[in-house]
């Protein structure tokens, strides 16, 4: 019987689609209902090379019913479908289909045949598989009774029955008796029909397919399969593809579309980076998630990222990774007043408005979204020792809380800046743990104001060891991880080498942190650019560059255009003092 073309649901409001509707029509338009018979052997698995299949294997899914198209339902771990298209389509079939009496099969290297098979398999809702290891086993698991074939089989059987015992070049089967057993007197007619339909010019196509798929009935491209009555429900799956997925995995995508899975393009191949991808997954969080393409990494990596996308709050501007999904432009200073920077020149509401206006001026010069930010001095270098003798005045959490809360509501990122004097950075960071548990709050360390024993501010430039910074980064990464927070910005201020003398020993591998080296030098353009170039030399990996513009000390202050076009590479975090 003929089946009505299957309608695959589209998701309203999605900002990125797998392909435009017009192109989809190629997939949904049937070029003629065709069928084929296929048989069965045992189960074969296919997932990321080198990784064992987990709970997403067919054994963990619903059992199929012979003679019916039945899709897998129920919870399963996220899974990456990679390798070749033949391997990935096999894995997709295992993940999405419990049973199907009909399957389509094509040779992986025949683009025309593959396109024809895609166009028919999707609206009929049947799996499309490619020739390769595990094909017969998967047909067996599905309970396939008919296989419709497209193109020529990878190798032809022997031309004459008398040569059945001879070795056949290219590994072709040496006995075509299974073809005659399955197709009987009609084998020649079926082969002729296949030849006419495919235009291959070979009368051995169907016999070759039958030999490749022993014990099953094989129909040519113009044949019509016997599909069961009633359409199967859509699979409980959300599918992400990387930017090359449509080109590299056409058969795999066809299997997902045939199963009615929700499909979404994730160009970064990391569901944490994009609000659009996060929204797509959160719309139906109970569905299992599949990633098509090797860029998604291992099953473990992909699974942890999917979990994060579903559960962790987003940053201002969207997504859960600070960079490269956005750039930031900040007002620097202290709420007490203008002496320490631009942030204190106005109250909270006006500071929010000013930061937003400043970020907006940068946007025309950046392809990434530019997010407004505050860099608030939480501990202030002091000329007096104070009661604790550390030459640092710690601002109370209660005084900073209104600024942090207002910024979060307004979509403004906050960085808390530490000037520890004779204290240490970790001890001071822990004072603000409650604020750092907010998803939009990061941390900055300013070694200029880190004093050694017997030192005082303004008598020398301070410095800090990589070991002390590493203690802070370890602690901050752990706090971020334990509290299920998005990636945090960790800024290191520097304008002289000696401020971080052993910078090469910095630990920069925490995935929970986005580290920025902030070039703090002021002066004329030549002086600032010289500092910038010097700081970039031998920069440790996984550290991005930041830049500070001074309203009074720079001569002149760089404009937004100049900051993003003349400073190379363009800084990811810019602050104004």
KOLBADO-649732 format. One record per residue (C-alpha): residue in three letters; x, y, z. Coordinates in steps of 0.2 Angstrom, whole numbers, always signed. Last residue first. Example, Ala and Ser with C-alpha at 12.3 -4.5 7.8 and 13.67 -1.06 7.14 Angstrom:
BEGIN
SER	+68	-5	+36
ALA	+62	-22	+39
! end
This chain:
BEGIN
UNK	+191	+270	+171
UNK	+183	+262	+156
UNK	+184	+243	+154
UNK	+186	+232	+138
UNK	+184	+213	+138
UNK	+186	+203	+122
UNK	+200	+214	+115
UNK	+201	+215	+96
UNK	+216	+205	+90
UNK	+223	+217	+86
UNK	+220	+234	+94
UNK	+217	+246	+78
UNK	+199	+239	+74
UNK	+191	+236	+90
UNK	+198	+250	+101
UNK	+198	+262	+86
UNK	+180	+260	+83
UNK	+175	+261	+101
UNK	+186	+277	+103
UNK	+203	+277	+111
UNK	+205	+290	+124
UNK	+218	+303	+118
UNK	+230	+305	+127
UNK	+225	+292	+140
UNK	+226	+297	+158
UNK	+209	+306	+159
UNK	+196	+294	+152
UNK	+206	+279	+153
UNK	+203	+264	+141
UNK	+207	+247	+147
UNK	+210	+232	+136
UNK	+207	+213	+138
UNK	+215	+198	+130
UNK	+210	+180	+130
UNK	+218	+166	+140
UNK	+216	+148	+135
UNK	+235	+146	+130
UNK	+248	+155	+140
UNK	+253	+172	+132
UNK	+271	+170	+126
UNK	+271	+188	+119
UNK	+254	+195	+121
UNK	+259	+206	+136
UNK	+273	+214	+125
UNK	+261	+218	+111
UNK	+248	+227	+122
UNK	+262	+237	+132
UNK	+269	+243	+115
UNK	+251	+247	+110
UNK	+248	+258	+125
UNK	+264	+267	+124
UNK	+261	+271	+105
UNK	+243	+276	+108
UNK	+248	+289	+122
UNK	+247	+284	+140
UNK	+239	+271	+150
UNK	+243	+253	+153
UNK	+230	+241	+160
UNK	+231	+226	+148
UNK	+219	+214	+155
UNK	+223	+195	+153
UNK	+206	+186	+152
UNK	+202	+169	+158
UNK	+185	+161	+155
UNK	+182	+149	+169
UNK	+172	+133	+171
UNK	+182	+123	+158
UNK	+198	+125	+170
UNK	+213	+123	+159
UNK	+222	+139	+162
UNK	+234	+134	+177
UNK	+247	+148	+177
UNK	+265	+142	+176
UNK	+269	+152	+161
UNK	+265	+168	+171
UNK	+280	+166	+182
UNK	+283	+185	+185
UNK	+265	+190	+186
UNK	+267	+209	+191
UNK	+285	+207	+185
UNK	+280	+207	+167
UNK	+272	+225	+168
UNK	+255	+230	+163
UNK	+244	+217	+171
UNK	+226	+214	+177
UNK	+221	+196	+178
UNK	+202	+193	+174
UNK	+192	+178	+178
UNK	+176	+177	+169
UNK	+164	+163	+175
UNK	+156	+149	+165
UNK	+138	+146	+169
UNK	+134	+140	+187
UNK	+129	+123	+193
UNK	+133	+127	+211
UNK	+146	+114	+213
UNK	+154	+118	+196
UNK	+156	+137	+199
UNK	+162	+135	+217
UNK	+175	+122	+210
UNK	+181	+134	+196
UNK	+182	+148	+209
UNK	+193	+138	+221
UNK	+205	+131	+208
UNK	+206	+148	+200
UNK	+210	+156	+216
UNK	+223	+143	+221
UNK	+231	+145	+203
UNK	+233	+164	+206
UNK	+243	+161	+222
UNK	+254	+148	+212
UNK	+256	+160	+198
UNK	+265	+172	+209
UNK	+259	+190	+213
UNK	+266	+207	+211
UNK	+264	+225	+217
UNK	+271	+240	+209
UNK	+282	+250	+221
UNK	+281	+264	+234
UNK	+263	+268	+229
UNK	+256	+255	+241
UNK	+267	+249	+255
UNK	+279	+234	+256
UNK	+285	+226	+273
UNK	+280	+209	+268
UNK	+274	+209	+250
UNK	+260	+219	+243
UNK	+247	+215	+230
UNK	+240	+231	+223
UNK	+247	+230	+205
UNK	+243	+212	+206
UNK	+224	+216	+202
UNK	+214	+200	+202
UNK	+196	+201	+194
UNK	+181	+190	+197
UNK	+165	+185	+189
UNK	+146	+188	+193
UNK	+132	+184	+181
UNK	+127	+167	+187
UNK	+127	+173	+206
UNK	+137	+161	+217
UNK	+151	+175	+216
UNK	+140	+186	+226
UNK	+139	+173	+240
UNK	+157	+169	+239
UNK	+162	+187	+241
UNK	+173	+185	+257
UNK	+181	+170	+249
UNK	+189	+181	+235
UNK	+198	+190	+249
UNK	+206	+175	+256
UNK	+210	+169	+239
UNK	+219	+185	+233
UNK	+230	+186	+248
UNK	+231	+200	+261
UNK	+246	+212	+261
UNK	+237	+223	+249
UNK	+222	+214	+242
UNK	+216	+224	+227
UNK	+202	+213	+221
UNK	+190	+217	+207
UNK	+172	+210	+207
UNK	+166	+208	+189
UNK	+148	+210	+185
UNK	+138	+207	+169
UNK	+123	+218	+164
UNK	+107	+210	+158
UNK	+96	+223	+168
UNK	+90	+211	+181
UNK	+108	+205	+184
UNK	+115	+223	+185
UNK	+102	+228	+198
UNK	+106	+213	+209
UNK	+125	+216	+208
UNK	+123	+234	+212
UNK	+111	+231	+226
UNK	+122	+218	+233
UNK	+138	+228	+234
UNK	+134	+237	+250
UNK	+128	+221	+258
UNK	+143	+212	+253
UNK	+154	+224	+263
UNK	+168	+233	+254
UNK	+185	+227	+260
UNK	+198	+241	+263
UNK	+216	+235	+259
UNK	+232	+239	+268
UNK	+233	+222	+276
UNK	+235	+227	+295
UNK	+218	+220	+300
UNK	+213	+236	+309
UNK	+218	+246	+295
UNK	+235	+247	+287
UNK	+233	+264	+280
UNK	+237	+269	+262
UNK	+223	+258	+256
UNK	+220	+247	+241
UNK	+202	+245	+239
UNK	+193	+228	+240
UNK	+177	+226	+230
UNK	+182	+237	+215
UNK	+167	+235	+203
UNK	+170	+230	+185
UNK	+152	+233	+178
UNK	+147	+226	+161
UNK	+137	+229	+145
UNK	+136	+215	+133
UNK	+143	+216	+115
UNK	+135	+203	+103
UNK	+148	+196	+92
UNK	+151	+203	+74
UNK	+159	+218	+82
UNK	+162	+236	+76
UNK	+143	+241	+75
UNK	+141	+234	+93
UNK	+154	+246	+101
UNK	+143	+261	+103
UNK	+129	+249	+110
UNK	+141	+244	+124
UNK	+143	+262	+130
UNK	+125	+265	+130
UNK	+122	+250	+140
UNK	+135	+254	+153
UNK	+128	+272	+154
UNK	+110	+265	+157
UNK	+116	+253	+170
UNK	+126	+267	+178
UNK	+111	+278	+178
UNK	+101	+265	+188
UNK	+115	+262	+200
UNK	+120	+280	+204
UNK	+132	+291	+195
UNK	+151	+295	+194
UNK	+155	+279	+204
UNK	+156	+268	+188
UNK	+168	+280	+179
UNK	+183	+277	+191
UNK	+191	+277	+208
UNK	+188	+296	+212
UNK	+170	+296	+205
UNK	+161	+290	+221
UNK	+157	+276	+234
UNK	+150	+264	+221
UNK	+168	+259	+216
UNK	+175	+260	+198
UNK	+176	+252	+181
UNK	+162	+254	+168
UNK	+163	+238	+157
UNK	+162	+233	+139
UNK	+160	+214	+136
UNK	+162	+203	+120
UNK	+150	+189	+116
UNK	+149	+170	+111
UNK	+168	+168	+111
UNK	+168	+169	+126
UNK	+157	+169	+142
UNK	+150	+151	+139
UNK	+133	+148	+146
UNK	+122	+155	+132
UNK	+113	+171	+132
UNK	+117	+190	+132
UNK	+118	+191	+151
UNK	+124	+173	+155
UNK	+112	+158	+155
UNK	+107	+147	+170
UNK	+112	+129	+171
UNK	+100	+115	+169
UNK	+96	+110	+151
UNK	+111	+117	+143
UNK	+122	+109	+157
UNK	+115	+92	+154
UNK	+118	+94	+136
UNK	+136	+98	+139
UNK	+138	+84	+151
UNK	+131	+72	+138
UNK	+141	+78	+124
UNK	+157	+76	+133
UNK	+153	+59	+139
UNK	+147	+53	+121
UNK	+163	+60	+114
UNK	+165	+75	+104
UNK	+151	+86	+96
UNK	+163	+90	+82
UNK	+161	+72	+76
UNK	+144	+75	+68
UNK	+126	+71	+72
UNK	+121	+74	+91
UNK	+107	+65	+98
UNK	+96	+70	+113
UNK	+83	+60	+122
UNK	+67	+69	+125
UNK	+61	+75	+142
UNK	+68	+93	+140
UNK	+55	+97	+127
UNK	+56	+116	+125
UNK	+72	+116	+135
UNK	+82	+108	+121
UNK	+77	+121	+108
UNK	+79	+135	+120
UNK	+97	+130	+124
UNK	+101	+129	+105
UNK	+94	+146	+102
UNK	+103	+153	+118
UNK	+119	+147	+110
UNK	+135	+142	+118
UNK	+130	+128	+129
UNK	+124	+116	+115
UNK	+142	+114	+109
UNK	+143	+110	+90
UNK	+146	+128	+87
UNK	+135	+128	+72
UNK	+120	+120	+81
UNK	+107	+115	+68
UNK	+91	+109	+75
UNK	+81	+93	+72
UNK	+65	+87	+81
UNK	+63	+69	+77
UNK	+50	+62	+66
UNK	+58	+45	+64
UNK	+59	+48	+45
UNK	+68	+65	+49
UNK	+81	+56	+60
UNK	+84	+42	+47
UNK	+86	+55	+33
UNK	+98	+65	+44
UNK	+109	+49	+45
UNK	+108	+47	+26
UNK	+113	+65	+23
UNK	+128	+65	+35
UNK	+142	+75	+28
UNK	+133	+89	+20
UNK	+119	+91	+32
UNK	+131	+89	+47
UNK	+144	+101	+42
UNK	+138	+115	+53
UNK	+135	+103	+67
UNK	+118	+93	+69
UNK	+107	+92	+85
UNK	+93	+80	+86
UNK	+79	+80	+99
UNK	+71	+63	+102
UNK	+55	+55	+107
UNK	+52	+48	+90
UNK	+36	+53	+81
UNK	+22	+41	+82
UNK	+20	+28	+69
UNK	+8	+30	+55
UNK	-6	+17	+52
UNK	-8	+3	+41
UNK	+9	-7	+37
UNK	+19	-3	+22
UNK	+20	-16	+8
UNK	+34	-8	-3
UNK	+32	-2	-20
UNK	+45	-5	-34
UNK	+52	+8	-45
UNK	+69	+9	-36
UNK	+71	-10	-37
UNK	+64	-23	-25
UNK	+74	-35	-14
UNK	+66	-50	-6
UNK	+77	-57	+8
UNK	+87	-73	+11
UNK	+104	-65	+7
UNK	+107	-46	+7
UNK	+123	-44	-3
UNK	+117	-58	-15
UNK	+100	-50	-17
UNK	+109	-34	-20
UNK	+119	-41	-34
UNK	+105	-50	-42
UNK	+95	-34	-42
UNK	+110	-25	-51
UNK	+115	-38	-63
UNK	+107	-32	-79
UNK	+118	-17	-80
UNK	+115	-1	-90
UNK	+113	+9	-74
UNK	+98	+19	-79
UNK	+91	+17	-62
UNK	+73	+13	-67
UNK	+77	+3	-82
UNK	+90	-7	-73
UNK	+79	-10	-59
UNK	+65	-16	-70
UNK	+77	-28	-79
UNK	+83	-35	-63
UNK	+65	-37	-57
UNK	+60	-46	-74
UNK	+76	-57	-72
UNK	+72	-62	-54
UNK	+53	-65	-58
UNK	+56	-84	-60
UNK	+61	-85	-42
UNK	+64	-70	-32
UNK	+70	-76	-15
UNK	+78	-93	-21
UNK	+85	-85	-37
UNK	+94	-72	-27
UNK	+100	-84	-14
UNK	+108	-94	-28
UNK	+119	-80	-32
UNK	+135	-88	-26
UNK	+153	-80	-26
UNK	+148	-65	-17
UNK	+159	-50	-22
UNK	+176	-47	-13
UNK	+183	-35	-26
UNK	+186	-49	-39
UNK	+177	-65	-38
UNK	+186	-81	-33
UNK	+179	-96	-42
UNK	+166	-108	-35
UNK	+151	-99	-43
UNK	+160	-99	-60
UNK	+148	-110	-68
UNK	+133	-99	-62
UNK	+140	-86	-75
UNK	+142	-67	-72
UNK	+149	-69	-54
UNK	+141	-57	-42
UNK	+143	-38	-43
UNK	+151	-27	-31
UNK	+146	-11	-21
UNK	+127	-14	-26
UNK	+121	-3	-40
UNK	+109	+12	-36
UNK	+94	+12	-24
UNK	+87	-3	-15
UNK	+70	-6	-7
UNK	+71	-18	+7
UNK	+56	-29	+12
UNK	+54	-40	+28
UNK	+64	-30	+40
UNK	+63	-36	+58
UNK	+72	-21	+64
UNK	+85	-31	+73
UNK	+88	-42	+57
UNK	+90	-26	+46
UNK	+103	-20	+59
UNK	+112	-36	+58
UNK	+112	-36	+39
UNK	+119	-18	+39
UNK	+133	-21	+52
UNK	+148	-17	+42
UNK	+143	-6	+27
UNK	+130	-3	+14
UNK	+120	+12	+18
UNK	+104	+13	+28
UNK	+88	+23	+26
UNK	+75	+20	+40
UNK	+56	+21	+36
UNK	+44	+36	+39
UNK	+36	+36	+21
UNK	+39	+54	+20
UNK	+58	+52	+24
UNK	+62	+36	+14
UNK	+57	+43	-3
UNK	+67	+59	-5
UNK	+82	+51	+5
UNK	+82	+36	-7
UNK	+83	+47	-22
UNK	+97	+57	-14
UNK	+107	+42	-10
UNK	+105	+35	-28
UNK	+112	+52	-35
UNK	+126	+52	-22
UNK	+132	+35	-26
UNK	+147	+32	-14
UNK	+136	+26	+1
UNK	+127	+13	-9
UNK	+109	+13	-5
UNK	+97	+4	+6
UNK	+79	+8	+11
UNK	+70	-2	+25
UNK	+53	-10	+27
UNK	+46	-21	+41
UNK	+52	-8	+54
UNK	+56	-11	+72
UNK	+63	-2	+87
UNK	+68	+13	+77
UNK	+77	+29	+85
UNK	+93	+24	+93
UNK	+97	+9	+82
UNK	+92	+18	+66
UNK	+103	+33	+71
UNK	+118	+21	+75
UNK	+116	+13	+57
UNK	+115	+31	+50
UNK	+131	+35	+59
UNK	+141	+20	+53
UNK	+135	+23	+35
UNK	+138	+42	+36
UNK	+156	+38	+42
UNK	+161	+41	+60
UNK	+149	+50	+70
UNK	+132	+49	+80
UNK	+134	+56	+97
UNK	+123	+50	+111
UNK	+113	+58	+125
UNK	+108	+45	+138
UNK	+91	+37	+136
UNK	+74	+40	+143
UNK	+58	+32	+135
UNK	+53	+28	+117
UNK	+60	+19	+102
UNK	+50	+20	+87
UNK	+39	+6	+80
UNK	+35	+2	+62
UNK	+25	-14	+62
UNK	+27	-31	+54
UNK	+36	-38	+69
UNK	+34	-28	+85
UNK	+49	-19	+92
UNK	+56	-19	+110
UNK	+56	-2	+118
UNK	+74	+5	+121
UNK	+88	-1	+133
UNK	+93	-15	+122
UNK	+92	-4	+107
UNK	+108	+6	+114
UNK	+105	+23	+122
UNK	+111	+15	+139
UNK	+129	+15	+133
UNK	+137	+10	+117
UNK	+156	+7	+120
UNK	+167	+21	+114
UNK	+182	+19	+102
UNK	+173	+26	+87
UNK	+158	+36	+92
UNK	+143	+25	+90
UNK	+138	+10	+80
UNK	+131	-7	+87
UNK	+127	-23	+78
UNK	+112	-34	+82
UNK	+109	-51	+74
UNK	+103	-57	+57
UNK	+88	-51	+47
UNK	+79	-50	+31
UNK	+75	-37	+17
UNK	+61	-34	+5
UNK	+59	-19	-5
UNK	+47	-5	-9
UNK	+44	+10	-19
UNK	+32	+24	-18
UNK	+35	+37	-32
UNK	+46	+53	-31
UNK	+39	+58	-15
UNK	+41	+76	-10
UNK	+45	+78	+8
UNK	+64	+78	+6
UNK	+65	+90	-8
UNK	+52	+101	+1
UNK	+64	+103	+15
UNK	+74	+115	+3
UNK	+59	+126	+2
UNK	+57	+126	+21
UNK	+74	+132	+24
UNK	+87	+119	+32
UNK	+91	+113	+49
UNK	+83	+129	+56
UNK	+91	+142	+67
UNK	+80	+155	+76
UNK	+67	+144	+82
UNK	+51	+153	+86
UNK	+39	+140	+81
UNK	+47	+122	+80
UNK	+43	+113	+64
UNK	+34	+96	+64
UNK	+38	+83	+51
UNK	+24	+78	+41
UNK	+25	+61	+33
UNK	+19	+59	+15
UNK	+4	+47	+14
UNK	+9	+29	+13
UNK	+5	+18	-2
UNK	+0	+0	+0
! end
